[in-house]
Amino acid sequence: MPPLSRRSFAVLTAGALTLAAAGCARDEGPDELEAPWAAARADAALAAAAAGAFPDAAARLTPVADARRAHATALATEIRRARPDRAEVLDAPAPTVGNPPSAADAAASLARSLGAARDAGSALAVTTARYRAGLVASVAASCAGWAEALAT
């Protein structure tokens, strides 16, 4: 086999690098923090709707809405930092919810959702990158506290 010329080597190398770059540029799918981000937005929307519909429960539900909005903001900030390609998902309008049938139903639904967020966040904190684990664990701990507060 004859030796490769410099030109042939350069062409082959450029082709291999182009193929490698194309393979690396494929869509990676959603960020692992998108599920907790979406849950935080949904919880905030439900808590805000219930607080507006039932003024007697607003003092109990408004702090939950505020906390979950803060969770959504913190998670979105991390997603935007790590995955700017997911901005379109993060820029989607916030979910809208109808008024729950009663304040008690809203509180029970939120307590269940917060418990699920606690469990999912606890599991994710163990498997995610260390620099994200603190954020995820903090959100999970907050959800645990709010779920407990709403359950009483």
PLY file of the C-alpha trace (Angstrom):
ply
format ascii 1.0
element vertex 152
property float x
property float y
property float z
element edge 151
property int vertex1
property int vertex2
end_header
0.00 0.00 0.00
1.49 3.36 -0.99
2.01 5.94 1.76
-0.60 8.69 2.14
0.27 12.10 0.87
-0.13 15.06 3.15
-3.11 16.17 1.12
-4.86 12.77 1.35
-4.17 12.61 5.08
-5.63 16.11 5.57
-8.76 15.23 3.58
-9.28 11.98 5.50
-8.70 13.71 8.85
-11.11 16.53 8.01
-13.75 14.00 6.96
-13.34 12.00 10.16
-13.55 15.13 12.31
-16.68 16.26 10.47
-18.35 12.90 11.06
-17.34 12.94 14.72
-18.67 16.46 15.20
-21.95 15.55 13.52
-22.33 12.61 15.88
-21.69 14.82 18.92
-24.12 17.51 17.77
-27.19 15.27 17.90
-30.11 16.29 20.08
-29.50 15.08 23.62
-33.16 15.19 24.58
-34.54 16.95 27.61
-32.39 18.01 30.50
-32.89 15.88 33.61
-34.01 18.98 35.51
-36.92 19.69 33.17
-39.27 17.29 34.98
-38.76 18.92 38.40
-38.97 22.35 36.73
-42.31 21.47 35.12
-43.62 20.06 38.41
-42.62 23.24 40.25
-44.44 25.39 37.69
-47.57 23.23 37.89
-47.55 23.32 41.70
-47.09 27.11 41.70
-50.00 27.51 39.28
-52.31 25.29 41.35
-51.38 26.96 44.64
-51.86 30.43 43.16
-55.21 29.49 41.61
-56.44 27.98 44.87
-55.24 30.97 46.90
-57.14 33.27 44.54
-60.29 31.15 44.58
-60.35 30.61 48.34
-59.22 33.76 50.16
-59.53 32.04 53.53
-56.80 29.60 52.43
-54.57 32.21 50.78
-52.32 32.60 53.81
-51.61 28.88 53.69
-51.30 28.45 49.91
-49.56 31.65 48.76
-46.22 30.73 50.41
-46.34 27.37 48.61
-46.92 29.14 45.28
-44.03 31.52 46.01
-41.68 28.69 47.01
-42.50 26.60 43.96
-42.07 29.63 41.68
-38.62 30.13 43.23
-37.84 26.45 42.65
-38.88 26.74 39.00
-36.72 29.83 38.55
-33.65 28.20 40.12
-34.07 25.02 38.07
-34.61 27.01 34.86
-31.47 29.04 35.54
-29.41 25.85 35.82
-31.00 24.33 32.72
-30.29 27.51 30.72
-26.69 27.50 31.91
-26.05 23.88 31.04
-28.33 23.49 28.03
-28.97 26.73 26.17
-30.51 24.60 23.41
-33.51 23.97 25.73
-34.48 27.67 25.95
-37.55 27.11 23.78
-38.96 24.67 26.34
-38.19 27.02 29.22
-39.80 29.97 27.46
-43.15 28.17 27.09
-46.05 29.86 28.85
-46.74 28.79 32.41
-49.46 26.18 32.80
-52.95 27.37 33.52
-55.21 25.54 35.90
-58.85 25.84 36.70
-60.13 26.57 40.14
-60.08 23.50 42.36
-63.42 22.40 43.86
-62.36 23.35 47.39
-59.40 24.62 49.37
-59.12 21.23 51.05
-58.96 19.47 47.68
-56.29 21.91 46.48
-54.22 21.41 49.64
-54.51 17.62 49.36
-53.55 17.69 45.69
-50.59 19.95 46.40
-49.47 17.76 49.31
-49.48 14.71 47.00
-47.64 16.58 44.25
-45.08 17.96 46.70
-44.55 14.46 48.11
-43.92 13.17 44.59
-41.52 16.07 43.94
-39.71 15.25 47.20
-39.31 11.60 46.20
-38.26 12.35 42.62
-35.83 15.04 43.79
-34.31 12.77 46.41
-33.69 10.09 43.79
-32.30 12.59 41.28
-29.97 14.20 43.83
-28.15 10.88 44.19
-27.67 10.34 40.45
-27.15 13.85 39.08
-23.83 15.64 38.75
-22.43 16.75 42.09
-22.62 20.43 41.21
-26.41 20.02 40.65
-27.07 17.77 43.64
-27.28 20.64 46.12
-29.92 22.44 44.09
-31.98 19.30 43.57
-31.68 18.22 47.21
-32.64 21.69 48.41
-35.77 21.69 46.24
-36.65 18.18 47.47
-36.19 19.21 51.11
-38.37 22.26 50.64
-41.05 20.13 49.00
-40.92 17.74 51.95
-41.50 20.58 54.36
-44.38 22.08 52.37
-46.00 18.67 51.89
-45.89 18.14 55.64
-47.28 21.60 56.33
-50.19 21.07 53.94
-50.96 17.60 55.27
-51.68 18.91 58.75
0 1
1 2
2 3
3 4
4 5
5 6
6 7
7 8
8 9
9 10
10 11
11 12
12 13
13 14
14 15
15 16
16 17
17 18
18 19
19 20
20 21
21 22
22 23
23 24
24 25
25 26
26 27
27 28
28 29
29 30
30 31
31 32
32 33
33 34
34 35
35 36
36 37
37 38
38 39
39 40
40 41
41 42
42 43
43 44
44 45
45 46
46 47
47 48
48 49
49 50
50 51
51 52
52 53
53 54
54 55
55 56
56 57
57 58
58 59
59 60
60 61
61 62
62 63
63 64
64 65
65 66
66 67
67 68
68 69
69 70
70 71
71 72
72 73
73 74
74 75
75 76
76 77
77 78
78 79
79 80
80 81
81 82
82 83
83 84
84 85
85 86
86 87
87 88
88 89
89 90
90 91
91 92
92 93
93 94
94 95
95 96
96 97
97 98
98 99
99 100
100 101
101 102
102 103
103 104
104 105
105 106
106 107
107 108
108 109
109 110
110 111
111 112
112 113
113 114
114 115
115 116
116 117
117 118
118 119
119 120
120 121
121 122
122 123
123 124
124 125
125 126
126 127
127 128
128 129
129 130
130 131
131 132
132 133
133 134
134 135
135 136
136 137
137 138
138 139
139 140
140 141
141 142
142 143
143 144
144 145
145 146
146 147
147 148
148 149
149 150
150 151
